[in-house]
Amino acid sequence: MFQNVLLAFDGSEPARRAAQMVAGLVRFCPSPVVLRVVVAYDPIPSYLGEPQLQSVIDERIAEAETVLRQALDVLGETPADIHTEILEGPAADAILRVAQTRGNDLIVMGSRGLGQITGLLLGSQSQKVLNHAPCPVLVVR
């Protein structure tokens, strides 16, 4: 079974359903599970300069912390050793980097339908993770 699970969370309704699903999945794992919740925020343009740069960084981190608290609220009393990470960068890149570095054996994330060709069935971030993940990926609609 899974022992090292990564939950990618962005606050969307599919992400909430993914968090609910991972909470249920963890309850059925026979051994202890490490659950890593990852929230990524968009890269900050380096051309902003001070003092705008620091205020944008502070704002994005505050927003990411709010999203992270939402994830933890949805997870509730999940029987897992929960770790959290807030990362800067495109979501798919952040998720793949953590999965590779931490040796996750499952990634759970929500899907989002986009109006573009690249995201016709799944969001472009979900699609990228599916194509490049070093482990199984559970995409929740």
MODELLER restraints for C-alpha pairs under 7 A, 6 or more apart:
rsr = mdl.restraints
at = mdl.atoms
rsr.add(forms.Gaussian(group=physical.xy_distance, feature=features.Distance(at['CA:1:A'], at['CA:29:A']), mean=6.25, stdev=0.5))
rsr.add(forms.Gaussian(group=physical.xy_distance, feature=features.Distance(at['CA:2:A'], at['CA:29:A']), mean=6.89, stdev=0.5))
rsr.add(forms.Gaussian(group=physical.xy_distance, feature=features.Distance(at['CA:2:A'], at['CA:105:A']), mean=6.20, stdev=0.5))
rsr.add(forms.Gaussian(group=physical.xy_distance, feature=features.Distance(at['CA:2:A'], at['CA:106:A']), mean=6.77, stdev=0.5))
rsr.add(forms.Gaussian(group=physical.xy_distance, feature=features.Distance(at['CA:3:A'], at['CA:31:A']), mean=6.96, stdev=0.5))
rsr.add(forms.Gaussian(group=physical.xy_distance, feature=features.Distance(at['CA:3:A'], at['CA:32:A']), mean=6.47, stdev=0.5))
rsr.add(forms.Gaussian(group=physical.xy_distance, feature=features.Distance(at['CA:3:A'], at['CA:33:A']), mean=4.42, stdev=0.5))
rsr.add(forms.Gaussian(group=physical.xy_distance, feature=features.Distance(at['CA:3:A'], at['CA:34:A']), mean=6.01, stdev=0.5))
rsr.add(forms.Gaussian(group=physical.xy_distance, feature=features.Distance(at['CA:4:A'], at['CA:33:A']), mean=5.83, stdev=0.5))
rsr.add(forms.Gaussian(group=physical.xy_distance, feature=features.Distance(at['CA:4:A'], at['CA:34:A']), mean=4.82, stdev=0.5))
rsr.add(forms.Gaussian(group=physical.xy_distance, feature=features.Distance(at['CA:4:A'], at['CA:35:A']), mean=6.08, stdev=0.5))
rsr.add(forms.Gaussian(group=physical.xy_distance, feature=features.Distance(at['CA:4:A'], at['CA:104:A']), mean=4.91, stdev=0.5))
rsr.add(forms.Gaussian(group=physical.xy_distance, feature=features.Distance(at['CA:4:A'], at['CA:105:A']), mean=5.55, stdev=0.5))
rsr.add(forms.Gaussian(group=physical.xy_distance, feature=features.Distance(at['CA:4:A'], at['CA:106:A']), mean=6.82, stdev=0.5))
rsr.add(forms.Gaussian(group=physical.xy_distance, feature=features.Distance(at['CA:5:A'], at['CA:34:A']), mean=6.19, stdev=0.5))
rsr.add(forms.Gaussian(group=physical.xy_distance, feature=features.Distance(at['CA:5:A'], at['CA:35:A']), mean=4.87, stdev=0.5))
rsr.add(forms.Gaussian(group=physical.xy_distance, feature=features.Distance(at['CA:5:A'], at['CA:36:A']), mean=6.15, stdev=0.5))
rsr.add(forms.Gaussian(group=physical.xy_distance, feature=features.Distance(at['CA:5:A'], at['CA:104:A']), mean=5.56, stdev=0.5))
rsr.add(forms.Gaussian(group=physical.xy_distance, feature=features.Distance(at['CA:5:A'], at['CA:105:A']), mean=6.08, stdev=0.5))
rsr.add(forms.Gaussian(group=physical.xy_distance, feature=features.Distance(at['CA:5:A'], at['CA:106:A']), mean=4.94, stdev=0.5))
rsr.add(forms.Gaussian(group=physical.xy_distance, feature=features.Distance(at['CA:5:A'], at['CA:107:A']), mean=5.97, stdev=0.5))
rsr.add(forms.Gaussian(group=physical.xy_distance, feature=features.Distance(at['CA:6:A'], at['CA:35:A']), mean=5.84, stdev=0.5))
rsr.add(forms.Gaussian(group=physical.xy_distance, feature=features.Distance(at['CA:6:A'], at['CA:36:A']), mean=4.72, stdev=0.5))
rsr.add(forms.Gaussian(group=physical.xy_distance, feature=features.Distance(at['CA:6:A'], at['CA:37:A']), mean=5.95, stdev=0.5))
rsr.add(forms.Gaussian(group=physical.xy_distance, feature=features.Distance(at['CA:6:A'], at['CA:99:A']), mean=6.99, stdev=0.5))
rsr.add(forms.Gaussian(group=physical.xy_distance, feature=features.Distance(at['CA:6:A'], at['CA:104:A']), mean=6.31, stdev=0.5))
rsr.add(forms.Gaussian(group=physical.xy_distance, feature=features.Distance(at['CA:6:A'], at['CA:106:A']), mean=6.22, stdev=0.5))
rsr.add(forms.Gaussian(group=physical.xy_distance, feature=features.Distance(at['CA:6:A'], at['CA:107:A']), mean=4.75, stdev=0.5))
rsr.add(forms.Gaussian(group=physical.xy_distance, feature=features.Distance(at['CA:6:A'], at['CA:108:A']), mean=6.15, stdev=0.5))
rsr.add(forms.Gaussian(group=physical.xy_distance, feature=features.Distance(at['CA:7:A'], at['CA:19:A']), mean=6.93, stdev=0.5))
rsr.add(forms.Gaussian(group=physical.xy_distance, feature=features.Distance(at['CA:7:A'], at['CA:36:A']), mean=6.05, stdev=0.5))
rsr.add(forms.Gaussian(group=physical.xy_distance, feature=features.Distance(at['CA:7:A'], at['CA:37:A']), mean=4.77, stdev=0.5))
rsr.add(forms.Gaussian(group=physical.xy_distance, feature=features.Distance(at['CA:7:A'], at['CA:38:A']), mean=6.16, stdev=0.5))
rsr.add(forms.Gaussian(group=physical.xy_distance, feature=features.Distance(at['CA:7:A'], at['CA:107:A']), mean=6.00, stdev=0.5))
rsr.add(forms.Gaussian(group=physical.xy_distance, feature=features.Distance(at['CA:7:A'], at['CA:108:A']), mean=4.90, stdev=0.5))
rsr.add(forms.Gaussian(group=physical.xy_distance, feature=features.Distance(at['CA:7:A'], at['CA:109:A']), mean=5.97, stdev=0.5))
rsr.add(forms.Gaussian(group=physical.xy_distance, feature=features.Distance(at['CA:8:A'], at['CA:37:A']), mean=6.01, stdev=0.5))
rsr.add(forms.Gaussian(group=physical.xy_distance, feature=features.Distance(at['CA:8:A'], at['CA:38:A']), mean=4.96, stdev=0.5))
rsr.add(forms.Gaussian(group=physical.xy_distance, feature=features.Distance(at['CA:8:A'], at['CA:39:A']), mean=6.28, stdev=0.5))
rsr.add(forms.Gaussian(group=physical.xy_distance, feature=features.Distance(at['CA:8:A'], at['CA:95:A']), mean=6.78, stdev=0.5))
rsr.add(forms.Gaussian(group=physical.xy_distance, feature=features.Distance(at['CA:8:A'], at['CA:108:A']), mean=6.34, stdev=0.5))
rsr.add(forms.Gaussian(group=physical.xy_distance, feature=features.Distance(at['CA:8:A'], at['CA:109:A']), mean=5.08, stdev=0.5))
rsr.add(forms.Gaussian(group=physical.xy_distance, feature=features.Distance(at['CA:9:A'], at['CA:15:A']), mean=5.37, stdev=0.5))
rsr.add(forms.Gaussian(group=physical.xy_distance, feature=features.Distance(at['CA:9:A'], at['CA:37:A']), mean=6.88, stdev=0.5))
rsr.add(forms.Gaussian(group=physical.xy_distance, feature=features.Distance(at['CA:9:A'], at['CA:38:A']), mean=6.12, stdev=0.5))
rsr.add(forms.Gaussian(group=physical.xy_distance, feature=features.Distance(at['CA:9:A'], at['CA:39:A']), mean=5.49, stdev=0.5))
rsr.add(forms.Gaussian(group=physical.xy_distance, feature=features.Distance(at['CA:9:A'], at['CA:71:A']), mean=6.64, stdev=0.5))
rsr.add(forms.Gaussian(group=physical.xy_distance, feature=features.Distance(at['CA:9:A'], at['CA:109:A']), mean=6.73, stdev=0.5))
rsr.add(forms.Gaussian(group=physical.xy_distance, feature=features.Distance(at['CA:10:A'], at['CA:39:A']), mean=6.14, stdev=0.5))
rsr.add(forms.Gaussian(group=physical.xy_distance, feature=features.Distance(at['CA:10:A'], at['CA:67:A']), mean=6.44, stdev=0.5))
rsr.add(forms.Gaussian(group=physical.xy_distance, feature=features.Distance(at['CA:11:A'], at['CA:67:A']), mean=5.54, stdev=0.5))
rsr.add(forms.Gaussian(group=physical.xy_distance, feature=features.Distance(at['CA:11:A'], at['CA:70:A']), mean=6.89, stdev=0.5))
rsr.add(forms.Gaussian(group=physical.xy_distance, feature=features.Distance(at['CA:14:A'], at['CA:110:A']), mean=4.39, stdev=0.5))
rsr.add(forms.Gaussian(group=physical.xy_distance, feature=features.Distance(at['CA:14:A'], at['CA:111:A']), mean=5.90, stdev=0.5))
rsr.add(forms.Gaussian(group=physical.xy_distance, feature=features.Distance(at['CA:14:A'], at['CA:112:A']), mean=6.94, stdev=0.5))
rsr.add(forms.Gaussian(group=physical.xy_distance, feature=features.Distance(at['CA:14:A'], at['CA:140:A']), mean=6.23, stdev=0.5))
rsr.add(forms.Gaussian(group=physical.xy_distance, feature=features.Distance(at['CA:14:A'], at['CA:141:A']), mean=5.33, stdev=0.5))
rsr.add(forms.Gaussian(group=physical.xy_distance, feature=features.Distance(at['CA:15:A'], at['CA:109:A']), mean=5.98, stdev=0.5))
rsr.add(forms.Gaussian(group=physical.xy_distance, feature=features.Distance(at['CA:15:A'], at['CA:110:A']), mean=4.30, stdev=0.5))
rsr.add(forms.Gaussian(group=physical.xy_distance, feature=features.Distance(at['CA:16:A'], at['CA:74:A']), mean=6.82, stdev=0.5))
rsr.add(forms.Gaussian(group=physical.xy_distance, feature=features.Distance(at['CA:17:A'], at['CA:140:A']), mean=6.69, stdev=0.5))
rsr.add(forms.Gaussian(group=physical.xy_distance, feature=features.Distance(at['CA:18:A'], at['CA:108:A']), mean=6.34, stdev=0.5))
rsr.add(forms.Gaussian(group=physical.xy_distance, feature=features.Distance(at['CA:18:A'], at['CA:109:A']), mean=5.56, stdev=0.5))
rsr.add(forms.Gaussian(group=physical.xy_distance, feature=features.Distance(at['CA:18:A'], at['CA:110:A']), mean=5.46, stdev=0.5))
rsr.add(forms.Gaussian(group=physical.xy_distance, feature=features.Distance(at['CA:18:A'], at['CA:140:A']), mean=5.36, stdev=0.5))
rsr.add(forms.Gaussian(group=physical.xy_distance, feature=features.Distance(at['CA:19:A'], at['CA:71:A']), mean=6.83, stdev=0.5))
rsr.add(forms.Gaussian(group=physical.xy_distance, feature=features.Distance(at['CA:19:A'], at['CA:74:A']), mean=6.42, stdev=0.5))
rsr.add(forms.Gaussian(group=physical.xy_distance, feature=features.Distance(at['CA:19:A'], at['CA:75:A']), mean=6.12, stdev=0.5))
rsr.add(forms.Gaussian(group=physical.xy_distance, feature=features.Distance(at['CA:20:A'], at['CA:74:A']), mean=6.49, stdev=0.5))
rsr.add(forms.Gaussian(group=physical.xy_distance, feature=features.Distance(at['CA:20:A'], at['CA:75:A']), mean=6.42, stdev=0.5))
rsr.add(forms.Gaussian(group=physical.xy_distance, feature=features.Distance(at['CA:22:A'], at['CA:108:A']), mean=7.00, stdev=0.5))
rsr.add(forms.Gaussian(group=physical.xy_distance, feature=features.Distance(at['CA:23:A'], at['CA:75:A']), mean=5.79, stdev=0.5))
rsr.add(forms.Gaussian(group=physical.xy_distance, feature=features.Distance(at['CA:23:A'], at['CA:78:A']), mean=5.53, stdev=0.5))
rsr.add(forms.Gaussian(group=physical.xy_distance, feature=features.Distance(at['CA:26:A'], at['CA:33:A']), mean=6.80, stdev=0.5))
rsr.add(forms.Gaussian(group=physical.xy_distance, feature=features.Distance(at['CA:26:A'], at['CA:79:A']), mean=6.81, stdev=0.5))
rsr.add(forms.Gaussian(group=physical.xy_distance, feature=features.Distance(at['CA:26:A'], at['CA:80:A']), mean=7.00, stdev=0.5))
rsr.add(forms.Gaussian(group=physical.xy_distance, feature=features.Distance(at['CA:27:A'], at['CA:79:A']), mean=6.39, stdev=0.5))
rsr.add(forms.Gaussian(group=physical.xy_distance, feature=features.Distance(at['CA:32:A'], at['CA:80:A']), mean=6.51, stdev=0.5))
rsr.add(forms.Gaussian(group=physical.xy_distance, feature=features.Distance(at['CA:33:A'], at['CA:80:A']), mean=5.10, stdev=0.5))
rsr.add(forms.Gaussian(group=physical.xy_distance, feature=features.Distance(at['CA:33:A'], at['CA:81:A']), mean=6.26, stdev=0.5))
rsr.add(forms.Gaussian(group=physical.xy_distance, feature=features.Distance(at['CA:34:A'], at['CA:80:A']), mean=5.74, stdev=0.5))
rsr.add(forms.Gaussian(group=physical.xy_distance, feature=features.Distance(at['CA:34:A'], at['CA:81:A']), mean=4.75, stdev=0.5))
rsr.add(forms.Gaussian(group=physical.xy_distance, feature=features.Distance(at['CA:34:A'], at['CA:82:A']), mean=6.02, stdev=0.5))
rsr.add(forms.Gaussian(group=physical.xy_distance, feature=features.Distance(at['CA:35:A'], at['CA:80:A']), mean=6.11, stdev=0.5))
rsr.add(forms.Gaussian(group=physical.xy_distance, feature=features.Distance(at['CA:35:A'], at['CA:81:A']), mean=5.94, stdev=0.5))
rsr.add(forms.Gaussian(group=physical.xy_distance, feature=features.Distance(at['CA:35:A'], at['CA:82:A']), mean=4.76, stdev=0.5))
rsr.add(forms.Gaussian(group=physical.xy_distance, feature=features.Distance(at['CA:35:A'], at['CA:83:A']), mean=6.20, stdev=0.5))
rsr.add(forms.Gaussian(group=physical.xy_distance, feature=features.Distance(at['CA:36:A'], at['CA:82:A']), mean=5.79, stdev=0.5))
rsr.add(forms.Gaussian(group=physical.xy_distance, feature=features.Distance(at['CA:36:A'], at['CA:83:A']), mean=4.70, stdev=0.5))
rsr.add(forms.Gaussian(group=physical.xy_distance, feature=features.Distance(at['CA:36:A'], at['CA:84:A']), mean=5.57, stdev=0.5))
rsr.add(forms.Gaussian(group=physical.xy_distance, feature=features.Distance(at['CA:37:A'], at['CA:83:A']), mean=6.21, stdev=0.5))
rsr.add(forms.Gaussian(group=physical.xy_distance, feature=features.Distance(at['CA:37:A'], at['CA:84:A']), mean=4.76, stdev=0.5))
rsr.add(forms.Gaussian(group=physical.xy_distance, feature=features.Distance(at['CA:37:A'], at['CA:85:A']), mean=6.29, stdev=0.5))
rsr.add(forms.Gaussian(group=physical.xy_distance, feature=features.Distance(at['CA:38:A'], at['CA:84:A']), mean=5.96, stdev=0.5))
rsr.add(forms.Gaussian(group=physical.xy_distance, feature=features.Distance(at['CA:38:A'], at['CA:85:A']), mean=4.91, stdev=0.5))
rsr.add(forms.Gaussian(group=physical.xy_distance, feature=features.Distance(at['CA:38:A'], at['CA:86:A']), mean=5.97, stdev=0.5))
rsr.add(forms.Gaussian(group=physical.xy_distance, feature=features.Distance(at['CA:39:A'], at['CA:64:A']), mean=6.36, stdev=0.5))
rsr.add(forms.Gaussian(group=physical.xy_distance, feature=features.Distance(at['CA:39:A'], at['CA:68:A']), mean=6.44, stdev=0.5))
rsr.add(forms.Gaussian(group=physical.xy_distance, feature=features.Distance(at['CA:39:A'], at['CA:85:A']), mean=6.35, stdev=0.5))
rsr.add(forms.Gaussian(group=physical.xy_distance, feature=features.Distance(at['CA:39:A'], at['CA:86:A']), mean=4.91, stdev=0.5))
rsr.add(forms.Gaussian(group=physical.xy_distance, feature=features.Distance(at['CA:39:A'], at['CA:87:A']), mean=6.34, stdev=0.5))
rsr.add(forms.Gaussian(group=physical.xy_distance, feature=features.Distance(at['CA:40:A'], at['CA:86:A']), mean=5.69, stdev=0.5))
rsr.add(forms.Gaussian(group=physical.xy_distance, feature=features.Distance(at['CA:40:A'], at['CA:87:A']), mean=4.69, stdev=0.5))
rsr.add(forms.Gaussian(group=physical.xy_distance, feature=features.Distance(at['CA:40:A'], at['CA:88:A']), mean=5.50, stdev=0.5))
rsr.add(forms.Gaussian(group=physical.xy_distance, feature=features.Distance(at['CA:40:A'], at['CA:89:A']), mean=6.29, stdev=0.5))
rsr.add(forms.Gaussian(group=physical.xy_distance, feature=features.Distance(at['CA:40:A'], at['CA:90:A']), mean=6.91, stdev=0.5))
rsr.add(forms.Gaussian(group=physical.xy_distance, feature=features.Distance(at['CA:40:A'], at['CA:91:A']), mean=5.31, stdev=0.5))
rsr.add(forms.Gaussian(group=physical.xy_distance, feature=features.Distance(at['CA:40:A'], at['CA:94:A']), mean=6.53, stdev=0.5))
rsr.add(forms.Gaussian(group=physical.xy_distance, feature=features.Distance(at['CA:41:A'], at['CA:60:A']), mean=6.55, stdev=0.5))
rsr.add(forms.Gaussian(group=physical.xy_distance, feature=features.Distance(at['CA:41:A'], at['CA:64:A']), mean=6.51, stdev=0.5))
rsr.add(forms.Gaussian(group=physical.xy_distance, feature=features.Distance(at['CA:41:A'], at['CA:87:A']), mean=6.37, stdev=0.5))
rsr.add(forms.Gaussian(group=physical.xy_distance, feature=features.Distance(at['CA:41:A'], at['CA:88:A']), mean=5.02, stdev=0.5))
rsr.add(forms.Gaussian(group=physical.xy_distance, feature=features.Distance(at['CA:41:A'], at['CA:89:A']), mean=5.97, stdev=0.5))
rsr.add(forms.Gaussian(group=physical.xy_distance, feature=features.Distance(at['CA:42:A'], at['CA:88:A']), mean=6.00, stdev=0.5))
rsr.add(forms.Gaussian(group=physical.xy_distance, feature=features.Distance(at['CA:42:A'], at['CA:89:A']), mean=5.15, stdev=0.5))
rsr.add(forms.Gaussian(group=physical.xy_distance, feature=features.Distance(at['CA:42:A'], at['CA:90:A']), mean=5.83, stdev=0.5))
rsr.add(forms.Gaussian(group=physical.xy_distance, feature=features.Distance(at['CA:43:A'], at['CA:88:A']), mean=5.52, stdev=0.5))
rsr.add(forms.Gaussian(group=physical.xy_distance, feature=features.Distance(at['CA:43:A'], at['CA:89:A']), mean=4.65, stdev=0.5))
rsr.add(forms.Gaussian(group=physical.xy_distance, feature=features.Distance(at['CA:43:A'], at['CA:90:A']), mean=6.84, stdev=0.5))
rsr.add(forms.Gaussian(group=physical.xy_distance, feature=features.Distance(at['CA:64:A'], at['CA:86:A']), mean=6.74, stdev=0.5))
rsr.add(forms.Gaussian(group=physical.xy_distance, feature=features.Distance(at['CA:87:A'], at['CA:94:A']), mean=6.54, stdev=0.5))
rsr.add(forms.Gaussian(group=physical.xy_distance, feature=features.Distance(at['CA:91:A'], at['CA:125:A']), mean=6.44, stdev=0.5))
rsr.add(forms.Gaussian(group=physical.xy_distance, feature=features.Distance(at['CA:92:A'], at['CA:125:A']), mean=4.99, stdev=0.5))
rsr.add(forms.Gaussian(group=physical.xy_distance, feature=features.Distance(at['CA:92:A'], at['CA:126:A']), mean=6.97, stdev=0.5))
rsr.add(forms.Gaussian(group=physical.xy_distance, feature=features.Distance(at['CA:92:A'], at['CA:128:A']), mean=6.21, stdev=0.5))
rsr.add(forms.Gaussian(group=physical.xy_distance, feature=features.Distance(at['CA:92:A'], at['CA:129:A']), mean=5.59, stdev=0.5))
rsr.add(forms.Gaussian(group=physical.xy_distance, feature=features.Distance(at['CA:96:A'], at['CA:129:A']), mean=6.52, stdev=0.5))
rsr.add(forms.Gaussian(group=physical.xy_distance, feature=features.Distance(at['CA:96:A'], at['CA:133:A']), mean=6.08, stdev=0.5))
rsr.add(forms.Gaussian(group=physical.xy_distance, feature=features.Distance(at['CA:100:A'], at['CA:134:A']), mean=6.57, stdev=0.5))
rsr.add(forms.Gaussian(group=physical.xy_distance, feature=features.Distance(at['CA:105:A'], at['CA:135:A']), mean=5.38, stdev=0.5))
rsr.add(forms.Gaussian(group=physical.xy_distance, feature=features.Distance(at['CA:105:A'], at['CA:136:A']), mean=6.77, stdev=0.5))
rsr.add(forms.Gaussian(group=physical.xy_distance, feature=features.Distance(at['CA:106:A'], at['CA:135:A']), mean=5.75, stdev=0.5))
rsr.add(forms.Gaussian(group=physical.xy_distance, feature=features.Distance(at['CA:106:A'], at['CA:136:A']), mean=5.16, stdev=0.5))
rsr.add(forms.Gaussian(group=physical.xy_distance, feature=features.Distance(at['CA:106:A'], at['CA:137:A']), mean=5.81, stdev=0.5))
rsr.add(forms.Gaussian(group=physical.xy_distance, feature=features.Distance(at['CA:107:A'], at['CA:136:A']), mean=6.41, stdev=0.5))
rsr.add(forms.Gaussian(group=physical.xy_distance, feature=features.Distance(at['CA:107:A'], at['CA:137:A']), mean=4.68, stdev=0.5))
rsr.add(forms.Gaussian(group=physical.xy_distance, feature=features.Distance(at['CA:107:A'], at['CA:138:A']), mean=6.12, stdev=0.5))
rsr.add(forms.Gaussian(group=physical.xy_distance, feature=features.Distance(at['CA:108:A'], at['CA:137:A']), mean=5.87, stdev=0.5))
rsr.add(forms.Gaussian(group=physical.xy_distance, feature=features.Distance(at['CA:108:A'], at['CA:138:A']), mean=4.73, stdev=0.5))
rsr.add(forms.Gaussian(group=physical.xy_distance, feature=features.Distance(at['CA:108:A'], at['CA:139:A']), mean=6.01, stdev=0.5))
rsr.add(forms.Gaussian(group=physical.xy_distance, feature=features.Distance(at['CA:109:A'], at['CA:138:A']), mean=6.41, stdev=0.5))
rsr.add(forms.Gaussian(group=physical.xy_distance, feature=features.Distance(at['CA:109:A'], at['CA:139:A']), mean=5.15, stdev=0.5))
rsr.add(forms.Gaussian(group=physical.xy_distance, feature=features.Distance(at['CA:109:A'], at['CA:140:A']), mean=6.16, stdev=0.5))
rsr.add(forms.Gaussian(group=physical.xy_distance, feature=features.Distance(at['CA:110:A'], at['CA:139:A']), mean=5.39, stdev=0.5))
rsr.add(forms.Gaussian(group=physical.xy_distance, feature=features.Distance(at['CA:110:A'], at['CA:140:A']), mean=4.64, stdev=0.5))
rsr.add(forms.Gaussian(group=physical.xy_distance, feature=features.Distance(at['CA:110:A'], at['CA:141:A']), mean=5.92, stdev=0.5))
rsr.add(forms.Gaussian(group=physical.xy_distance, feature=features.Distance(at['CA:111:A'], at['CA:122:A']), mean=5.62, stdev=0.5))
rsr.add(forms.Gaussian(group=physical.xy_distance, feature=features.Distance(at['CA:111:A'], at['CA:123:A']), mean=5.71, stdev=0.5))
rsr.add(forms.Gaussian(group=physical.xy_distance, feature=features.Distance(at['CA:111:A'], at['CA:126:A']), mean=5.97, stdev=0.5))
rsr.add(forms.Gaussian(group=physical.xy_distance, feature=features.Distance(at['CA:111:A'], at['CA:139:A']), mean=5.95, stdev=0.5))
rsr.add(forms.Gaussian(group=physical.xy_distance, feature=features.Distance(at['CA:111:A'], at['CA:140:A']), mean=5.89, stdev=0.5))
rsr.add(forms.Gaussian(group=physical.xy_distance, feature=features.Distance(at['CA:111:A'], at['CA:141:A']), mean=5.42, stdev=0.5))
rsr.add(forms.Gaussian(group=physical.xy_distance, feature=features.Distance(at['CA:112:A'], at['CA:122:A']), mean=5.59, stdev=0.5))
rsr.add(forms.Gaussian(group=physical.xy_distance, feature=features.Distance(at['CA:112:A'], at['CA:123:A']), mean=4.53, stdev=0.5))
rsr.add(forms.Gaussian(group=physical.xy_distance, feature=features.Distance(at['CA:113:A'], at['CA:119:A']), mean=6.10, stdev=0.5))
rsr.add(forms.Gaussian(group=physical.xy_distance, feature=features.Distance(at['CA:113:A'], at['CA:120:A']), mean=6.08, stdev=0.5))
rsr.add(forms.Gaussian(group=physical.xy_distance, feature=features.Distance(at['CA:113:A'], at['CA:121:A']), mean=5.79, stdev=0.5))
rsr.add(forms.Gaussian(group=physical.xy_distance, feature=features.Distance(at['CA:113:A'], at['CA:122:A']), mean=5.10, stdev=0.5))
rsr.add(forms.Gaussian(group=physical.xy_distance, feature=features.Distance(at['CA:113:A'], at['CA:123:A']), mean=5.19, stdev=0.5))
rsr.add(forms.Gaussian(group=physical.xy_distance, feature=features.Distance(at['CA:114:A'], at['CA:120:A']), mean=5.69, stdev=0.5))
rsr.add(forms.Gaussian(group=physical.xy_distance, feature=features.Distance(at['CA:114:A'], at['CA:123:A']), mean=5.69, stdev=0.5))
rsr.add(forms.Gaussian(group=physical.xy_distance, feature=features.Distance(at['CA:118:A'], at['CA:124:A']), mean=6.16, stdev=0.5))
rsr.add(forms.Gaussian(group=physical.xy_distance, feature=features.Distance(at['CA:130:A'], at['CA:137:A']), mean=6.29, stdev=0.5))
